[in-house]
Amino acid sequence: MISVIIPHLNQAGALEACLKSLDAQTLARDLFEVIVVDNGSAVSPIDVVAGHPDVSLKYEPRPGPGPARNAGVAAAKGEILAFIDADCRAHPDWLSSVMERCYSSPAGTVLGGDVRIWQPDNTELDAIAAYESVFAYRFKLYIERHGYSGTGNMAVFRRDFDRVGPFAGIDVAEDMEWGQRALRAGLRFRYAPEMVVFHPARGSLQELYAKWDRHIAHYRKMAEGRPAWQLRWTAQALLVFASLVPNAVTVLSSERLHGTRVRLKAIAVLCAIRTHRALTMLSHLRGQRAVAWNR
């Protein structure tokens, strides 16, 4: 059995779409369970979950997707743990691919799949969606360059998860921190492009800025205390700004975008985001900034 674990916070509409996509899986329903863990929503998703009789609802009061996923793992009965976010939609073959790749991969393998931007049929990508189609969820790059995967589309055997231990809390980048511990425990991450989930694009530049504000606060917390961290941090901020040119080339050559106008829109957002990231990183040298932790 596969245990699908979904952390949830104030996204009832998105959760409904996620659960519908799991109802439509090609894998036999008796081969997987679905566990939703609410993390303190203003309104409990009990009505949404009630519309899907085979889905169980748990609660985790400690804030953060990491503790919510841990609560899902504690309740899980499956040999395989499959993680997806509440605002994602699974491809119909997602769980079939998870099962096939888990049992055909070497022991000690953690799988990271492909996360694509959800787009209704016959509509042109707007600027945010065009940008995120290229840069938002680069799981292949994370695995190849850093060795770990994001948790929005990840699968691991329960026995291997237990070797690593639970996810950390809201004050760190829990997927990065868990991935680093997994590597130290001897596990290896592999990219599985056939494991596909879809994520809607964010609605505005402000939402993208808020996302990066949270990430940068996590990274600063992980960086401080290391030797000469301020100097390294400054260099990284300047590299973020300098990355505009090579990443514009990435946009122009991306197979996920079609047409000159869409590519130019993506480059415009790229310029705004990289500038914001660099300036925000430099501002952290004056002290930690207050961040809204998506609560």
N, C-alpha and C positions, 0 to 999 in steps of 0.2 A: 504493500500500500504506500501511496504518496500522501503526505500531509501538506496541504497548501496553507500557508500562514500569511495573513493579511493584517498589518497594523492599520488602524483607522482613527482619524481625528477630524470631525466636522466636514466630512465629504460624502454625505449620504447619497447624493445623486451620482457621483463618480463610483461609489461602492456598488450601487445597483447595476451600473454598466459592467463593472468588473465581475460581479457574481453571474450576470447573464452570460458573459463570455466563458465562464467556467462551466455553466450549465450546458454550453454548446461544444464541450470538448469531445474529440473523437475517442479518447480513452474511455473504456467502460467505467461507469459511475461507481461500481463497487470496488474499483481499484484506487480510489482517492477520496480523501476527506478534505473539507474546507473549514478552516478556523479563522474567524474574524476576532481581533482583539481591539476593543475600543479603549482609547487612551485618554479619556476625559472629555468627550464631546459635550457641547452645550445641550444637545438632544441625542439621547442614545439611539443607535441605528437598529433598535430592536424590531421596528416595523419593516425595515428593509430586509433584515435577515429572516424574518418570519415568512417572507415571500419565497424563500428558498429552503424548503423543509430539511434538506440534508446538510445545512450549514449550521455550525455551532458558534455561539457568541460568548466571548470571555471579556473580562475587564482587567485593566492594569492601571492603577492610579499613579504610579511613578511616571513622570513625563518623559517622552522620547520614544521614537520608533524602536530603538534597541530594547528597552525593557518590555515594550509591547510584543516584539518578536519572541523575546525570551518566554513570556507567558504563553504564547502559542506553542513554542517548543515543549514546554512543560505539560501541555494538554495533548500533544500530538501522539498518535498511535503508530504512525507510519515508519517504515524503514528509511524512506527518503523524505527529506524536508525540502519543500519548494517555496521560495519566498517571492512574493509579488506585492506591489504597493496598491493601495485602495483606488488610486486614480489611474491605474493601468487597465488595459484590456488584453486578455490572452488570445493569441492566435488559436484557432480550433485544434491545431496539432501540438500545442505547447506541451501538454503533459505527456503525450505519446513520445515526443522528442526527449523530454526529461527522462522518462523511464528507459528508453532505448540507449541514450548516451550514458546514463549512470551505470548500467549493467555492462556496457561495452568499454568503459574507460578503465585505466589502471587503478589499482587500489590507492586510496588517499587522494582522489581527485575531487576538486570543487568546480562546478560548472557555472559559467557566466554566459548568459544568452544575449541576443540582439534586442535592443530597445529602439523602436522606431516611433516617429511622431505620427500621431493619429490625424488623418485628414479625410473629411467626407469626400465621396466620389465626385468627380467632375468639378472640383473647385481649385482655384489657384492658391498656392501657399502665400500667406501674408508674410510680412517682414520677420516677425518673431518666429513663426513656424519654419520659415526658410532657414533662419540662423540655427534654430534648435535641431533641425533635421541633420545638420552637419556636426554640431558641437555639443548637443545637450547630453547624450548618453553614449559615450564612446567606450563601451565595455571592452571591445577588442583591444583598443589602445591601452586601457587601464591594465588589462591582463598582460599584454606583451611588454609594456614599458615598466609597469610598477609591480606586476606579479599578482595582483588581487582584482576582485570584481566588485561592482556595486551590488547592493542587496535588492534592488528592484526587480531583478530577474536572475535568481541564483538558486542552485540546487546542490545539496550535499547529503551524503548518508548520515543518519543520526549518530552512528558510532564515531564518525569523523568530527561532527559538530561537538560531541561531548569531549573529544580530545582537546579541542581548542577552548571550550568554555563559552559562557554567555556573551552577548553583545554588551557594550558599555552604554552609559547613560547619555543624556542630551548634551552634555558639555563638551563632547568630542565628536569627531567624524566617525561614527560607530562602525561603518562599513570598512573604512580604511584601517582603523585600529584592530578590528577583528581579523581582517585580511593579513595584517602584519603578524598577528599572533598565530594565525593558521600556517603561514610560511615557516615560522620558527618551530611549529609543531611537526613539520615535515610534510604538510599537505602541499599540493600543487594545483593551481587554477588553470583551467582550459576554457577557451572560448568555443561556444556551441552556437553557430549562426542559425541553425534550424530551430533553436529555442527562441521563439519570437513573441514579444509582447509590445503593445502600443501604448504610448503616453500622449495625452493632449498637450499641445503647445501652451505655454503661459500666455496670459492675456495682455500683458503690457511690459514695457521696459522696467517699470517700477517693480513688478513681480520678479523679473530677472535680477534687478539690483538687490532686492531683499534676499533672494537665494544666495547670491555671492557674498552679501554681508554676513550671512550665517556661516558659509564655508570659510571665509577669511578669518572669522573669529575662532573657528575650530582650529584652523592651521596655525594661527598665532599662539593659541594655548599649547599646541603640540611643539611649537618651535622654541618658545621662551625657555630659558634655563640651559639651552645648549651653548657651547662656546661660540662667542662672537655672533650670537643670533641676530642682533640688530643689523650687522653688516651683511649677513647672508640674506636677511629679509629685504633689505634695500635693493640688493642685487636682483633678487627674485622679482620685486616690483618693477624694476626697470626692464627685466626680460619679458614680463607680461606685456608691457607697452611695446617693446621691440618686436614682439611676436605678430604684430598686426600684418606685416607684409607677407611672411610665409603662410599665415593662416588665410589671408585673402587669396593666395594661390590655391590653397586647399579648397576654398569655396568654388573657385573657377573650374576646378577639375573634379569636383564631387559628382559621383554617379547618382546621388540622392536628390539632386536639383536638376531642373530642366528649363532652359530658357535664360536669356541674358538678363531680363528684368528681375526675375526671381533671384538670380545670383547677386545682382547689384543691391537688392533689398537686404539680402543676408549680410553683405559686406558692410552696409551702413550700420546694422545692429552690432556687428562684430566690433566696429570702431568704437561705438558707444560703450559696449560692455568692457572691452579691454582697457579703455581709459578709466572707467569707473573702478575696475578692479585695482589698477595700479595706484590711483589716488587714494583709494580706501586702504590699501596695504600701507602706504606711506603714512597715512593718518594714524595708524595703529602704533607707530613709533612714539607717539606722544602719550600713549596709554591705551588700555582696552576701551573699546567703544561699546555702548549699550546696544544690544541686539535683540530683536523680537524673535524668539525661538519657535516661530510657527505654531504658537499655542492659540 
